[in-house]
Amino acid sequence: MANPCALLLAAADMLDHLGMVEKGSAIRAAIRTVLETRRDMVTADMGGSGTT
């Protein structure tokens, strides 16, 4: 099991660097939404039961 947030945030940073700021912001917003709802969508290390 692994938490993919770091990989996704790094990808968002790369999109920003490449001038695709809106796409990077969309990824960050999606991560924020998932973390705020914290249902079964997050991995066990964050208190959920989701898997990768």
Secondary structure, DSSP 8 states (H G I E B T S, - for coil): ---THHHHHHHHHHHHHTT-HHHHHHHHHHHHHHHHH-STTSBGGGTS-B--
